[in-house]
Amino acid sequence: MKPASIESRKARRKREAVQGVVFFALLQIACVVGFASLCCIPNLPRWAFYLFAALAVACLLPLPVAVKVLRQRFKEIEGGELDAAGQY
């Protein structure tokens, strides 16, 4: 294998990993916007307001975890773990 092909494969895998995290983040942000807009309904019972606010906050919690997993994925790609496993 040529080193250029290995580097291009690593770049493609990194790009796919970033795209996945960005797509996940956009979906989570869309959920936050939806739940936050539900909080703005006039004459909404207090319990429903708290429920929608909690759901909006809960949608934000996985985002830092996703960034941490993305960093770990970059380390795996740089370490060549998939390339080594593919040889077996």
MODELLER restraints for C-alpha pairs under 7 A, 6 or more apart:
rsr = mdl.restraints
at = mdl.atoms
rsr.add(forms.Gaussian(group=physical.xy_distance, feature=features.Distance(at['CA:10:A'], at['CA:77:A']), mean=6.17, stdev=0.5))
rsr.add(forms.Gaussian(group=physical.xy_distance, feature=features.Distance(at['CA:14:A'], at['CA:74:A']), mean=6.51, stdev=0.5))
rsr.add(forms.Gaussian(group=physical.xy_distance, feature=features.Distance(at['CA:17:A'], at['CA:70:A']), mean=6.83, stdev=0.5))
rsr.add(forms.Gaussian(group=physical.xy_distance, feature=features.Distance(at['CA:21:A'], at['CA:66:A']), mean=6.54, stdev=0.5))
rsr.add(forms.Gaussian(group=physical.xy_distance, feature=features.Distance(at['CA:25:A'], at['CA:63:A']), mean=6.48, stdev=0.5))
rsr.add(forms.Gaussian(group=physical.xy_distance, feature=features.Distance(at['CA:28:A'], at['CA:59:A']), mean=5.67, stdev=0.5))
rsr.add(forms.Gaussian(group=physical.xy_distance, feature=features.Distance(at['CA:28:A'], at['CA:60:A']), mean=6.74, stdev=0.5))
rsr.add(forms.Gaussian(group=physical.xy_distance, feature=features.Distance(at['CA:31:A'], at['CA:56:A']), mean=6.91, stdev=0.5))
rsr.add(forms.Gaussian(group=physical.xy_distance, feature=features.Distance(at['CA:31:A'], at['CA:59:A']), mean=6.73, stdev=0.5))
rsr.add(forms.Gaussian(group=physical.xy_distance, feature=features.Distance(at['CA:32:A'], at['CA:56:A']), mean=4.51, stdev=0.5))
rsr.add(forms.Gaussian(group=physical.xy_distance, feature=features.Distance(at['CA:32:A'], at['CA:59:A']), mean=6.10, stdev=0.5))
rsr.add(forms.Gaussian(group=physical.xy_distance, feature=features.Distance(at['CA:35:A'], at['CA:52:A']), mean=5.29, stdev=0.5))
rsr.add(forms.Gaussian(group=physical.xy_distance, feature=features.Distance(at['CA:35:A'], at['CA:53:A']), mean=6.72, stdev=0.5))
rsr.add(forms.Gaussian(group=physical.xy_distance, feature=features.Distance(at['CA:35:A'], at['CA:55:A']), mean=6.68, stdev=0.5))
rsr.add(forms.Gaussian(group=physical.xy_distance, feature=features.Distance(at['CA:35:A'], at['CA:56:A']), mean=5.33, stdev=0.5))
rsr.add(forms.Gaussian(group=physical.xy_distance, feature=features.Distance(at['CA:36:A'], at['CA:52:A']), mean=6.79, stdev=0.5))
rsr.add(forms.Gaussian(group=physical.xy_distance, feature=features.Distance(at['CA:36:A'], at['CA:53:A']), mean=6.42, stdev=0.5))
rsr.add(forms.Gaussian(group=physical.xy_distance, feature=features.Distance(at['CA:36:A'], at['CA:56:A']), mean=6.22, stdev=0.5))
rsr.add(forms.Gaussian(group=physical.xy_distance, feature=features.Distance(at['CA:38:A'], at['CA:52:A']), mean=6.66, stdev=0.5))
rsr.add(forms.Gaussian(group=physical.xy_distance, feature=features.Distance(at['CA:39:A'], at['CA:49:A']), mean=5.18, stdev=0.5))
rsr.add(forms.Gaussian(group=physical.xy_distance, feature=features.Distance(at['CA:39:A'], at['CA:52:A']), mean=6.00, stdev=0.5))
rsr.add(forms.Gaussian(group=physical.xy_distance, feature=features.Distance(at['CA:39:A'], at['CA:53:A']), mean=6.64, stdev=0.5))
